[in-house]
């Protein structure tokens, strides 16, 4: 388990789910950067040598590469954790942020998937509490949001409140004990 998660656990608190956001969050800037490279290379070939516009275009492409790397670093530091008492989202690379909501405050739980989310197996988990704006409301781009939804619902309402997963135990599909070690600090 990562030191970041362990440092925020209450004594006796058990981690039920720990997962990163779906990799699509980190990957989408890469094709954009590649497309920009093609455009910049084509424009550079047509513009006169030594033109300041050529330099500006290459700096723009370099900035897009930097942005893609930044998104990957942020993705590697975002962790969604559900314990038997709380839901937490650890985020940020330079500035670390921990958003938390006690499970007893959760009044409504929803998951949603767009067409792209259904194809790539990601979605959003929407967590609401009675009449208050929360630091943790929508957690986007989570892998297998339906499984996460059922795990949180089972924790909130007991095992009988969760839909049975045919052919597998409820927690075994969600918690890979090695996953916590692979997440890193």
N, C-alpha and C positions, 0 to 999 in steps of 0.2 A: 504494500500500500504506500502511496506517496506521502512524503512528509507534509506536504501542503494539506492534504486531506486529514491526516492523522492529527495535525496541530489544531484542527477545528472540531474534532469530535469530542463529545461529552463522554465522561467515563461511563462505560457500559453500553454506549451507542453502537449499533451494528450497521455496517454498510450493506445495503441490499442490492444497489445498482450503482455502477460507476462507469461512465462512458464518455467518450469524446463526441463532439458534434460530427456529423457526416463529413467525409473528406471533400465533398463538393464545395464546401465553404472555402477550403484552401486552394482548390484546383481551378476554379472558374477564372481567376485573373491570368492564368498561364496561357490559355488559347487567345485571350485578348492581347497579351503581350506578343505572342507569335504573329497574330494578324497585324499588329502595329509594326513589327519588324519587317514584314513583307511590304507594307505600304511605305515605310520609311526607306527601305532599300530601293524600291521602284522610283520613288520621288527623288532620291539622291542621285540616281543614274540619269535623270532628266534635267536636273538643275545644274547650273554652272558650278564648276569646281571652286571651292573657296567661298561659296555663298554662305552668309551667316544663317540663312534659313536651313541649310543642310545640317549645320551644327546644332541648331535649335531642335530639329526633328530627331537627331540622334540622342540629344539630352532627354527629349520627351520619351523616347523608347527606353532609355536607361531608367528613367523614373518609373515606367510601367513595370520593369523587371524588379526594381526595388519594392514597389507596391505588392507584387506577387510574393516576394520573399517575406515581406512583413505579414501578409495574410497567413502564410504557412506557419510563421512563428506564433502568431496569435492562436491559430487552430491547435497547435501543439500544446498550448497552455490552457485551453478551455476544457473544463471537465464538469460534467453534470453528475451529481451524486444524490442518491436517495438513500436515506437511512431509515431505521425504524421510528425515528422521531422527527426528521426534518427533510426538506428538499433544499439542495444547495447548488449554486452555479459558480464555479471558480473561473474567472476570466482575466484577460489582460497579460501583456508581456512585460512592459515597463511598469505600468501601474496595475497592481493586482487588485482585483475586486472579488468579493465574496457576497453574492446575493443569497438570502436564506429565507425560508418560510417554514414555520413549525407545521407539522402535519395536522395538528388539532385545529389550525386556523383555516385549512383548506375547505371551502364550501362547494366548489365546482371544479371539475377536472374534464378537459376536453382535449382530443387530439385531432389534428387536421392534416390532410395530405393533398397537395396539388397533383396535377397529372405528372409533372416532372418528379415529384416526390414518390409517387407510386411506382414510376419506372425505375428510379434510382434507390428506392427503399429509404426515404427520409421523410420527416414531417415535423410538425410543431406540436408541442405540448403546452396547453394553456391552463394555468393554475390560477384560480381566483379565490379571494377570501371576502367575507361580508363587508361591503361598503367601504373598502379602503384601497387606496393605491398602494401597490406592493412593489418592492424592489425586484421581485421575481414574479413576473406575470406570464410572459410568453418566452418559451425556450425553443428557438428555431433550429431547424436542420439536425434533428436528432435521428440517429439510425433506429429503425424498427419502432416507431412511436406507439404502435398498437400494443406491442409487448411491454413497453414502459408504462403505458396507460394502465394495463392490467396489473402490473406489479404494484404501482402506486395505489390503485383501487383496492387490491387485495390487502395492502398494508392498512389502508384507511378503514375498510369495512369488513376485514376478516376474509379468510379463504373462501367462504361461501359467496362473497360479493364479487369475486373475480370469475371471469369466464374460463372454463377448463381448457387447457391446451392439450388436444388429443396426442397421445403418444410420448409426452415428455412432462417432466416435473416443472412446476411453475417457475422456480428460481434458476434451475439449471440452464435454461436457455438465455438467461439474462446476465448472470454473474459468472464471469470467467475469472477464477482466482488469479491467473497469470496476468489478466488485463490490468489489474491495479498496479502490478509491478512494472508493466510495460509503459504505463502512462508517463512516468518520469516526473521530476519535480520542476 
